[in-house]
């Protein structure tokens, strides 16, 4: 999927409704948003029209009441937002982001355990990918395999 524009805070609120409840009409989204704050139907409509123009949502116009769907999943959107934040605020350093996040809001023991599990899984996956790339390179007689072999012997 092509990279979508970064949603504003108001657009994220609408996307959260669509992620939680699935495809919805403007009225349904407005009713759910109205439980947290006072927002008019026409304001919600305008936001959702803009979001459709930006490509953040799709609009099914086959019925009289249009139904809107988020184009990207919540996970995809969060990854894009975090990636943008790492690049803009942390010079591309994921470690700096994690350190700042943990110092800004302490994690619970359960969250720390989950973070540890994710790091272990990621490390295992990365090591397996690295071995696969080296094996493929060795078959081709590539430089990466020779360089890696030199690191172990020299």
Secondary structure, 3 states (H helix, E strand, C coil): CCCCCCCCHHHHHHHHHHHHHCCEEHHHHHHHHHCCCCCCHHHHHHHHHHHHHHCCEEEECCCCCCEEEECCCHHHHHHHHHHHHHHHHHCCCHHHHHHHHHHHCCCCHHHHHHHHHHHHHHHHHHHHHHHHHHHHHHHCCCHHHHHHHHHHHC
